[in-house]
């Protein structure tokens, strides 16, 4: 089994729709496209309905590209650039000496495409988008379809180039902020893993200390009885051997010990029932189901399953509104134990509560060190499921009931 954690979510689409750049692209489409259509109808320089239809289609393409750019920025930018180049060659009206159609309101959507390339792709591609945008501004300003004076052309070029540069700079800033946020998240994850390993080490401290005490005591018994009562001495040596193996296995994955850390006994499987009882209330209906024949678990596996169940129950109560229903299932399979914690989502999301948001990482780290696997995520019904699988202790490794 793998120690990796797998997160399942059914809300990725909604996250995309909640992005500010997507909201801005939608708002521009709703507001600017109708304004451009009105301008096209009123423009006397449009020679025929076919030309008006072409301009409308090109602006629709630009708006569509601004929406697609959040996932495919380079493709969307290329499509929008081609559309804007075509619009730069088409007359847009009798306004200022027949300004090109590229100056209609919908052209602002092109700025989003430039910004997305700068925000989501490499700096080299961002600079290429900036250069193409500035070149496009020159094409618009000096298009043969327009008879604008040179002074107006220069001012138009400077203004358009400045807007392109501003959109590129905003995108670059967003990219840098995203990289900084990702680095902070990676740092938090690393710190959470280190802290969790320290807690695991403190949990295992008593296991190792107890094992060593048993080994010393049984070794003394074996030394005293090996001649007078060989059978009793042999049994004592077997206990020493089994206890030593268990202690060594429990120590794997632990980091440097903290001598001043508080020490607690290793919880048994019965402690899971106590956890369930501690959560049950008038607002929380909790059920505990156990199937199969219990097997021996290593100390690290016992600690992992106990911690995971406790964390899952805590999250279910903390993040859902009452009334809520939680089911904890413990299944003893052929070679591993399966723990599943399901909640029904309660009465909806609960009130905001303080927390690091890294509880899942701690659960996964404990399960990984116990040679198990963990998955967690939203269910189609709206509830949340945590699923843990942990192997039994090997026959030679001993274990804890």
Residue pairs with C-beta under 8 A, 6 or more apart in sequence:
1 336
1 371
1 372
1 373
1 389
1 391
2 373
3 364
3 367
3 368
3 369
3 371
3 372
3 373
3 374
4 364
4 368
4 373
5 360
5 361
5 363
5 364
5 367
5 368
5 374
5 375
5 376
6 374
6 375
6 376
6 377
7 360
7 375
7 376
7 377
8 375
8 376
8 377
8 378
9 377
9 378
10 377
10 378
10 380
11 378
16 22
16 70
16 71
17 23
19 70
21 69
21 70
21 112
21 115
21 116
21 119
22 67
22 70
24 112
25 63
25 66
25 67
25 69
25 70
25 109
25 112
26 67
28 63
28 66
28 106
28 108
28 109
28 112
29 63
29 66
29 67
29 109
32 63
32 105
32 106
32 108
32 109
33 59
33 60
33 63
33 106
35 104
35 105
35 106
36 56
36 59
36 104
36 105
36 106
37 56
39 92
39 93
39 104
39 105
40 46
40 52
40 55
40 56
40 92
40 101
40 104
41 52
42 93
43 92
43 93
43 94
44 93
44 94
45 91
45 92
45 93
45 94
45 98
46 52
46 55
46 91
46 92
46 93
47 91
51 90
54 86
54 90
55 87
55 90
55 92
55 101
55 104
58 83
58 86
58 87
58 90
58 101
59 83
59 87
59 104
59 106
59 107
61 79
61 80
61 83
62 80
62 83
62 84
62 106
62 107
62 109
62 110
62 113
63 106
63 109
65 76
65 77
65 79
65 80
65 83
65 109
65 113
66 76
66 80
66 109
66 110
66 112
66 113
68 75
68 76
69 76
69 77
69 80
69 112
69 113
69 116
69 117
70 116
70 120
73 113
73 116
73 117
73 119
73 120
73 121
74 117
74 121
74 125
76 113
76 116
77 113
77 114
77 116
77 117
77 129
77 132
80 109
80 110
80 113
81 110
81 113
81 132
81 133
81 136
84 102
84 107
84 110
84 136
84 140
85 136
85 139
87 100
87 101
87 102
87 104
87 107
88 100
88 101
88 102
88 136
88 139
88 140
88 143
88 145
89 100
89 143
89 144
89 145
90 100
90 101
90 102
90 145
91 98
91 100
91 101
91 145
91 146
92 98
92 99
92 100
92 101
92 102
92 103
92 104
93 99
96 148
96 152
97 146
97 147
97 148
97 149
97 152
98 145
98 146
98 147
98 148
99 146
99 148
100 140
100 143
100 145
100 146
102 140
102 143
103 140
110 133
111 163
111 164
111 166
111 167
112 167
113 129
114 129
114 130
114 133
114 164
114 167
114 168
114 171
115 167
115 168
115 170
115 171
115 174
116 171
117 125
117 126
117 128
117 129
117 171
118 126
118 129
118 130
118 167
118 168
118 169
118 170
118 171
118 172
118 174
118 175
119 171
119 172
119 174
119 175
119 178
120 171
120 175
123 172
126 168
126 171
126 172
126 175
129 168
130 164
130 165
130 168
133 161
133 164
133 167
133 168
134 161
134 164
134 165
136 160
136 164
137 157
137 160
137 161
137 164
138 157
138 161
140 156
140 157
140 160
141 148
141 153
141 154
141 156
141 157
141 160
142 153
142 157
146 153
148 156
188 356
188 358
189 358
189 361
192 356
192 358
192 361
192 362
192 365
193 361
193 365
194 255
195 362
196 361
196 362
196 365
196 366
197 253
197 254
197 255
197 365
197 369
198 255
198 258
198 261
199 362
200 253
200 254
200 300
200 303
200 365
200 366
200 369
201 254
201 255
201 256
201 257
201 258
201 261
202 258
202 261
202 262
202 263
202 264
203 264
203 266
203 303
204 250
204 251
204 254
204 299
204 300
204 303
205 257
205 261
205 263
206 263
206 264
206 265
206 266
207 246
207 247
207 250
207 266
207 299
208 247
208 250
208 251
209 263
211 243
211 244
211 246
211 247
211 250
212 247
214 239
214 240
214 243
215 239
215 240
215 243
215 244
215 247
218 236
218 237
218 239
218 240
218 243
219 236
219 237
219 240
221 232
221 233
221 236
222 233
222 234
222 236
222 237
222 240
223 233
224 233
225 232
225 233
225 236
226 233
227 233
242 396
242 397
242 398
243 398
245 396
245 397
245 398
246 298
246 299
246 393
246 397
246 398
246 399
249 298
249 300
249 393
249 397
250 298
250 299
250 300
252 300
252 369
253 300
253 369
254 369
266 299
266 302
266 303
266 400
267 302
267 303
267 306
268 302
268 400
268 401
269 294
269 297
269 302
269 330
269 401
271 306
272 288
272 305
272 306
272 309
272 328
272 330
272 339
273 288
275 306
275 309
275 310
275 313
276 286
276 287
276 288
276 313
276 328
277 286
279 286
279 313
279 317
279 326
280 286
283 322
283 323
283 324
284 317
284 322
284 323
284 324
284 325
284 326
285 323
285 324
285 325
285 326
286 313
286 325
286 326
286 327
286 328
287 325
287 326
287 327
287 328
288 328
288 330
289 327
289 328
289 329
289 330
290 329
290 330
290 331
290 332
291 329
291 330
291 331
291 332
292 331
292 332
292 333
293 332
294 332
294 401
295 332
295 337
295 392
295 393
295 399
296 392
296 393
296 398
296 399
296 400
296 401
297 305
297 337
297 390
297 392
297 393
297 399
297 400
297 401
298 370
298 393
298 397
298 398
298 399
298 400
299 400
300 366
300 369
300 370
301 337
301 370
301 371
301 372
301 390
301 391
301 392
301 393
302 400
303 366
303 370
304 363
304 366
304 367
304 369
304 370
304 372
304 388
304 390
305 337
305 339
305 388
305 390
307 362
307 363
307 366
308 339
308 341
308 363
308 366
308 367
308 374
308 386
308 388
309 328
309 339
309 341
311 359
311 362
311 363
312 341
312 363
312 376
312 386
313 326
313 328
313 341
314 359
315 359
315 384
316 324
316 326
316 341
316 343
316 346
316 384
317 324
317 326
318 350
318 353
318 355
319 349
319 350
319 353
319 384
320 343
320 345
320 346
320 347
320 348
320 349
320 350
321 346
321 347
321 348
321 349
321 350
321 351
322 346
322 347
323 346
323 347
324 343
324 344
324 345
324 346
324 347
325 343
325 344
325 346
326 341
326 342
326 343
326 344
327 340
327 341
327 342
327 343
328 339
328 340
328 341
329 338
329 339
329 340
329 341
329 342
330 337
330 338
330 339
331 337
331 338
331 339
331 340
335 391
335 392
336 372
336 389
336 390
336 391
336 392
337 389
337 390
337 392
338 387
338 388
338 389
339 386
339 387
339 388
339 389
339 390
340 385
340 386
340 387
340 388
341 385
341 386
342 379
342 383
342 384
342 385
343 383
343 384
344 381
344 382
344 383
345 381
345 382
345 383
345 384
360 376
363 374
363 376
363 386
363 388
364 374
367 373
367 374
367 388
367 390
368 374
370 390
370 391
371 390
371 391
372 388
372 389
372 390
372 391
373 388
373 389
374 386
374 387
374 388
374 389
375 385
375 386
375 387
376 384
376 385
376 386
376 387
377 384
377 385
378 384
378 385
379 385
392 399
393 399
393 400
